[in-house]
Amino acid sequence: MMPTNGSWRSRSLILSLLLAPVTQAITIDTNDRQSVIDAASEAAYGMMTWYAGNETGQIPGKLVDTWWEGGAMFMALIQYWHFTGDATYNDEVTVGMEFQAGDGDYMPSNYSNYIGNDDQMFWGLAAMTAAELAYPEASTGYSWLSLAQGVFNTQIARWDTTACGGGMRWQIWNWEAGYTMKNSISNGGLFQLAARLARYTYNDTYAEWAEKIWNWTIASPLIDTATWEVGDSVSMGDNCTTVDSTRWSYNYGTYLSGAAYMYNYTNGSSEWLTAVNGLLTATWDTFASDTYGNILTEFECETTEICNRNEILFKGLTAGWMALTALIVPSTYSTIVPKLKTSSDAAAASCTGNNNNTCGVKWYTKSWDGEIGLEEQMSALNIFWSNLIMTSNASAYAPVTSRTGGNSTSDPNAGSSDSTDKTSTLKAITTADKAGAGILTALFAVAIIGVVYWTVAGSE
């Protein structure tokens, strides 16, 4: 996942305004299920005005200037379908997720040379979500479960022991900035995926990997189990001894979700309950404190109005993971539900822009902040559907397993035949490599000058 700038947002503003319907602002009564469904529907519609992958000549599953967000978008739409029953966008979801599947592991050849471990992981989590929520299988192509397994298999092959005693690098390729970093979202994402695969398949191998990733993480500075603070990243340069303590909600959320699935898989292990409770409390205290009215806030960037596209999505993703945590760790339900409700009310109050339900970034202001984009709509959608767990039969919406209603076909070897990922054969770039590249560049420049000279001379 690479940083993005705001140019796409400004270029797309006019298009969004033209496409958006003229309606009243989003209103929500979180005690009325239909009201929440209506709010989620409005946010989903606003989000999909930014998607062109279902149009002639466009690329299914691909968003402008970003690849990973397509996985996050489809995951949100699958959850929206599950909790509302609205299948309006199911064709777009199915076609896009299959189109970007690559060789069954979300390493599509068009983008595989620059995506990071966290980028690929989000598509794997989207596929895992489809399997767990019994989303309809595609008539042709890969099963949702096998796609999640394909991502898992290709990622564990990248588990790196060259420094820090293990861990996942942020980037897959050594030419990408961040290749020598090991970060929370890459490790936490794989931890979550492994835990969810263990629960769904009842295969202990996945659980063993989840424990391995968790144990490495808490032995590193990324998670402090005394405070449950989650850092962003560590560097291989100092053997991962110093942590970047910048706090992002989705780093907390992904580890919380993985711990919740492990708690459920182990039938109530006290070890995992301790982790769930610790991370949950830290998440609320850090991102939904009294300072912000107990409303989810990505304070590292929202308070200074510098959030990039990636960061706008974080709290919505976290809200979704907390909602599912409430369903599989029942003791957390009464704590999570009221807080999701508070954030949902605030998010709806932010969706008053342009007289067409445009949502903003900052929910804690309870008014539109002038921002506009797919990410704002997606985060609002995530907090709205998260409130649909508030029902007398909440357990009926819990993620299923292969023994409790899941019917997605398993392929434990998925992704193993993909030749796209060649990380094991990559070597570090040397001084000789750089010198050789310089020589080639110089020769190429000389050739271009020569062509221009003879072209001009011949025209005189």
C-alpha positions in Angstrom: 0.0 0.0 0.0 1.7 3.2 -1.2 0.8 6.8 -0.1 -1.6 8.6 -2.5 -2.2 12.3 -3.1 -5.3 14.3 -3.6 -5.1 14.9 -7.3 -7.5 12.0 -8.1 -10.0 13.5 -5.6 -10.0 16.9 -7.3 -10.2 15.5 -10.8 -13.2 13.4 -9.8 -15.1 16.0 -7.9 -17.1 17.3 -10.9 -17.9 13.7 -12.0 -19.2 12.8 -8.6 -21.4 15.9 -8.4 -22.9 15.2 -11.8 -23.6 11.6 -11.0 -24.9 12.0 -7.5 -28.7 12.2 -7.2 -30.4 15.2 -5.5 -31.8 13.9 -2.3 -32.1 14.9 1.3 -29.2 14.4 3.7 -28.7 10.9 5.3 -30.7 10.5 8.5 -30.4 7.5 10.8 -32.2 6.1 13.8 -29.9 3.3 15.0 -32.8 1.8 17.0 -34.7 1.3 13.7 -33.3 -1.4 11.5 -34.8 -0.2 8.3 -33.4 3.3 9.0 -29.9 1.9 9.3 -30.4 -0.2 6.1 -31.6 3.0 4.2 -28.5 4.9 5.4 -26.2 2.1 4.3 -28.0 2.0 0.9 -27.4 5.7 0.5 -23.7 5.4 1.4 -23.2 2.4 -0.9 -24.8 4.2 -3.8 -22.6 7.2 -3.2 -19.5 5.0 -3.1 -20.4 3.2 -6.4 -20.7 6.5 -8.3 -16.9 6.4 -8.1 -16.6 2.9 -9.6 -16.3 2.5 -13.4 -15.1 -1.1 -13.6 -18.5 -2.2 -14.8 -18.4 0.1 -17.8 -17.4 -0.8 -21.3 -13.6 -0.5 -21.8 -12.9 -0.3 -18.1 -11.1 -2.8 -15.8 -13.3 -4.8 -13.4 -12.2 -4.4 -9.8 -9.7 -1.6 -10.5 -10.2 1.9 -9.0 -8.4 5.0 -10.3 -4.8 5.3 -8.9 -5.2 2.5 -6.4 -5.5 -1.3 -6.5 -5.8 -2.4 -2.9 -8.9 -0.3 -2.3 -10.9 -2.5 -4.7 -10.6 -5.3 -2.3 -11.7 -3.1 0.6 -14.6 -1.9 -1.5 -15.8 -5.4 -2.4 -15.4 -6.5 1.2 -17.7 -3.7 2.3 -20.3 -4.6 -0.4 -20.3 -8.2 0.6 -20.9 -7.2 4.2 -23.6 -4.8 3.1 -25.3 -7.6 1.2 -25.1 -9.9 4.1 -26.6 -7.6 6.6 -29.2 -5.9 4.4 -30.1 -8.5 1.8 -29.7 -6.0 -1.0 -28.0 -7.7 -4.0 -27.8 -4.5 -6.1 -24.1 -4.6 -6.4 -23.4 -8.4 -6.4 -22.6 -8.6 -10.1 -20.0 -5.9 -9.8 -18.5 -7.7 -6.7 -18.3 -11.1 -8.3 -17.0 -10.0 -11.7 -14.4 -7.7 -10.1 -13.1 -10.2 -7.6 -12.7 -12.9 -10.1 -11.1 -10.6 -12.7 -8.4 -9.5 -10.3 -7.7 -13.0 -8.9 -4.6 -13.7 -11.0 -3.7 -17.3 -10.7 -5.9 -17.8 -7.7 -4.0 -15.7 -5.2 -4.6 -12.0 -6.0 -1.3 -11.5 -7.7 -2.7 -10.2 -11.1 0.1 -9.8 -13.7 -0.9 -6.2 -14.4 -0.2 -5.0 -10.9 1.9 -7.6 -9.2 5.2 -5.7 -9.8 4.2 -2.9 -7.4 1.6 -4.3 -4.9 2.7 -4.8 -1.3 1.9 -7.6 1.1 -0.8 -5.6 2.7 -2.4 -4.8 -0.7 -2.7 -8.5 -1.6 -3.9 -9.3 1.9 -6.9 -7.0 1.7 -8.2 -8.9 -1.4 -7.6 -12.2 0.5 -9.6 -10.8 3.4 -12.4 -9.9 1.0 -12.5 -13.4 -0.4 -12.4 -14.8 3.2 -15.4 -12.6 4.0 -17.3 -13.9 1.0 -16.7 -17.5 2.2 -17.7 -16.7 5.8 -20.8 -14.8 4.9 -21.9 -17.5 2.4 -21.8 -15.0 -0.4 -22.9 -16.7 -3.7 -20.0 -18.5 -5.5 -19.1 -17.4 -9.0 -20.5 -19.7 -11.7 -17.0 -19.9 -13.2 -13.6 -19.2 -11.7 -12.2 -19.7 -8.3 -14.1 -20.4 -5.0 -13.9 -17.6 -2.4 -12.2 -19.9 0.1 -9.6 -21.0 -2.4 -8.7 -17.4 -3.1 -8.2 -16.7 0.6 -6.0 -19.9 0.8 -4.1 -18.7 -2.3 -3.2 -15.4 -0.6 -2.2 -17.2 2.6 0.0 -19.7 0.8 1.9 -17.1 -1.2 2.3 -14.9 1.8 3.7 -17.5 4.3 6.3 -18.3 1.6 7.5 -14.7 2.2 7.9 -15.0 5.9 11.3 -13.4 6.4 14.0 -14.6 8.8 16.9 -12.6 7.4 16.4 -10.1 10.2 14.3 -9.7 13.3 13.7 -13.4 13.8 10.8 -13.5 11.3 7.9 -11.3 10.3 6.4 -10.1 7.0 8.0 -7.2 5.1 5.8 -4.4 4.1 6.7 -4.7 0.4 7.1 -7.8 -1.7 9.7 -6.4 -4.1 13.1 -5.1 -3.3 12.7 -2.1 -5.6 9.8 -0.7 -3.5 10.2 1.8 -0.8 9.5 0.0 2.5 11.0 -3.3 1.5 13.2 -3.3 4.6 10.3 -2.5 6.9 8.1 -4.9 8.8 4.8 -3.4 9.7 1.7 -4.1 11.6 -0.9 -4.2 8.8 1.1 -6.8 6.8 1.7 -9.0 9.8 -1.7 -8.3 11.5 -3.5 -8.9 8.2 -1.8 -12.3 7.7 -2.5 -13.1 11.4 -6.2 -12.3 10.9 -6.4 -14.3 7.7 -4.7 -17.3 9.2 -7.1 -17.2 12.2 -10.1 -16.9 10.0 -9.0 -19.8 7.8 -8.4 -21.9 11.0 -11.9 -21.2 12.2 -13.6 -21.9 8.8 -11.7 -25.0 7.9 -10.9 -26.5 11.3 -7.3 -27.0 10.1 -4.7 -26.6 12.8 -2.0 -25.6 10.4 -3.6 -22.2 9.9 -4.0 -21.8 13.7 -0.3 -22.6 14.2 0.6 -19.9 11.7 -1.7 -17.5 13.5 0.1 -18.2 16.8 3.5 -17.9 15.1 2.7 -14.5 13.7 1.2 -13.3 16.9 4.1 -14.5 19.0 6.6 -12.8 16.7 4.5 -9.6 16.9 4.3 -9.4 20.7 8.0 -10.3 21.0 8.7 -7.3 18.7 7.9 -3.7 19.7 4.9 -3.6 17.4 2.5 -4.6 20.2 3.1 -3.7 23.8 1.0 -6.2 25.8 1.3 -4.1 29.0 -0.6 -1.2 27.4 -1.9 -2.9 24.2 -0.6 0.0 22.2 0.0 -1.0 18.5 2.8 0.6 16.6 3.0 1.1 12.9 6.3 -0.4 11.8 9.8 -1.5 12.6 13.0 -1.4 10.5 15.2 -4.2 9.6 18.1 -1.7 9.8 18.2 -1.9 13.5 16.9 -5.5 13.8 13.4 -4.2 14.5 14.3 -2.8 17.9 12.8 0.6 17.4 9.1 1.1 16.6 7.4 3.9 14.7 4.7 4.6 17.3 2.3 6.4 14.9 -1.1 5.0 15.7 -3.6 4.0 13.1 -6.9 2.4 14.0 -6.7 -0.4 11.4 -3.5 -1.7 12.9 -5.4 -2.2 16.2 -8.5 -3.5 14.4 -6.7 -6.2 12.4 -5.0 -7.7 15.4 -8.2 -7.4 17.4 -10.1 -9.3 14.7 -7.5 -12.1 14.5 -7.5 -12.5 18.3 -11.3 -12.7 18.3 -11.3 -15.4 15.6 -8.6 -17.3 17.6 -10.8 -17.0 20.8 -13.7 -18.4 18.9 -11.6 -21.2 17.3 -10.2 -22.3 20.6 -13.6 -22.4 22.2 -12.9 -19.5 24.6 -9.2 -19.6 25.4 -8.4 -17.2 28.2 -5.2 -16.2 26.4 -7.1 -14.9 23.4 -9.8 -13.3 25.5 -7.2 -11.3 27.3 -5.8 -10.1 23.9 -9.3 -9.3 22.7 -10.2 -7.3 25.8 -6.8 -5.5 25.9 -6.9 -4.5 22.2 -10.6 -3.5 22.3 -10.1 -1.2 25.3 -7.0 0.3 23.7 -8.8 0.9 20.4 -11.7 2.8 22.1 -9.4 4.7 24.4 -7.1 5.7 21.5 -9.5 6.4 18.7 -12.9 7.1 20.3 -11.9 9.0 23.5 -13.9 11.6 25.3 -11.8 14.2 23.5 -13.7 13.3 20.3 -17.1 12.6 21.9 -16.4 8.8 21.9 -16.6 8.9 18.1 -14.2 7.0 16.0 -11.5 9.4 14.9 -8.3 8.9 12.9 -6.7 11.6 15.1 -3.2 11.3 13.5 -4.5 13.0 10.4 -8.0 14.2 10.9 -7.2 16.8 13.4 -4.7 18.4 11.0 -6.8 17.7 7.9 -4.0 15.8 6.2 -5.5 12.3 5.7 -4.7 10.7 2.4 -7.0 8.2 0.7 -5.7 5.2 2.5 -6.1 6.8 5.9 -9.7 7.8 5.4 -10.6 4.1 5.1 -9.0 3.0 8.4 -11.7 3.7 10.9 -14.4 2.2 8.7 -12.4 -1.0 8.4 -11.9 -1.1 12.1 -15.6 -0.6 12.8 -16.4 -3.6 10.6 -13.9 -5.8 12.4 -15.3 -4.7 15.8 -18.8 -5.6 14.7 -17.7 -9.1 13.7 -15.8 -9.4 17.0 -19.0 -8.7 18.8 -20.7 -11.6 17.1 -17.9 -14.2 17.7 -16.9 -13.0 21.2 -20.3 -12.5 22.8 -18.9 -11.0 26.0 -17.8 -7.9 24.0 -21.2 -7.3 22.4 -22.6 -5.0 25.1 -19.4 -2.9 25.0 -19.1 -2.6 21.2 -22.7 -2.0 20.2 -23.2 1.4 22.0 -20.0 2.8 20.7 -20.7 1.8 17.1 -24.1 3.5 17.5 -22.5 6.8 18.7 -20.1 6.8 15.7 -22.9 5.9 13.3 -25.0 8.8 14.4 -22.1 11.1 14.0 -21.1 9.7 10.6 -24.7 10.3 9.3 -24.5 13.9 10.5 -21.4 14.3 8.3 -23.2 13.1 5.2 -24.9 16.4 4.4 -22.7 17.7 1.6 -23.8 19.1 -1.7 -27.4 18.3 -0.9 -26.8 14.8 -2.1 -25.7 12.7 0.9 -22.0 13.4 0.4 -20.1 12.2 3.4 -17.1 13.8 5.0 -14.0 12.6 6.7 -14.4 13.9 10.2 -17.4 12.3 12.0 -16.7 14.0 15.3 -17.7 17.4 13.9 -21.2 16.0 13.2 -21.3 18.1 10.0 -19.9 17.9 6.5 -16.3 19.0 6.4 -16.2 19.8 2.6 -14.4 16.5 1.7 -15.6 14.2 -1.0 -14.6 10.8 -2.3 -15.0 7.1 -2.6 -13.2 6.6 0.7 -15.5 8.8 2.7 -18.5 7.0 1.3 -16.9 3.6 2.0 -16.1 4.4 5.7 -19.7 5.6 6.2 -21.0 2.4 4.6 -18.9 0.4 7.0 -20.0 2.1 10.1 -23.7 1.9 9.0 -23.7 -1.8 8.2 -21.8 -2.4 11.5 -24.9 -1.2 13.3 -27.0 -3.9 11.8 -25.6 -6.4 14.3 -28.0 -4.7 16.8 -30.8 -7.2 16.6 -32.4 -9.8 18.8 -31.0 -12.6 16.6 -27.6 -11.2 16.2 -25.9 -14.6 16.2 -27.7 -15.4 13.0 -25.5 -12.9 11.2 -22.2 -14.3 12.6 -19.6 -15.6 10.1 -20.1 -19.3 9.3 -17.7 -22.2 9.0 -17.4 -25.2 6.8 -19.6 -27.1 9.3 -22.1 -24.4 10.1 -23.4 -23.3 6.6 -20.3 -22.5 4.7 -20.1 -24.2 1.3 -17.1 -22.6 -0.4 -14.7 -25.2 -1.9 -11.4 -25.6 -0.3 -8.1 -25.8 -2.1 -5.2 -26.1 0.4 -2.7 -25.8 -2.4 -4.1 -22.7 -4.0 -1.6 -20.2 -5.3 1.3 -22.7 -5.2 1.7 -22.8 -8.9 1.7 -19.1 -9.4 5.0 -18.1 -11.1 4.3 -14.3 -10.7 5.9 -14.1 -7.3 9.7 -14.5 -7.7 10.7 -13.0 -4.3 12.9 -15.9 -3.4 15.1 -15.3 -6.4 15.5 -11.5 -6.0 18.9 -10.2 -5.0 19.8 -6.9 -3.4 20.7 -4.1 -5.8 24.4 -3.7 -5.8 26.7 -0.8 -6.8 27.6 -2.7 -10.0 23.9 -3.0 -10.8 23.5 0.8 -10.4 26.6 1.5 -12.5 25.3 -0.8 -15.2 22.0 0.9 -15.2 23.8 4.3 -15.5 25.8 3.1 -18.5 22.6 1.8 -20.2 20.9 5.1 -19.5 23.8 7.0 -21.0 23.9 4.8 -24.1 20.2 5.2 -24.5 20.5 9.0 -24.3 23.2 9.0 -26.9 21.1 6.9 -29.2 18.1 9.3 -28.9 20.4 12.3 -29.6 21.7 10.6 -32.7 18.2 9.8 -34.0 17.1 13.4 -33.4 20.2 14.7 -35.2 19.8 12.6 -38.3 16.0 13.3 -38.4 16.7 17.1 -38.3 19.5 16.9 -40.8 17.5 14.8 -43.2 14.7 17.3 -43.1 16.9 20.3 -44.1 
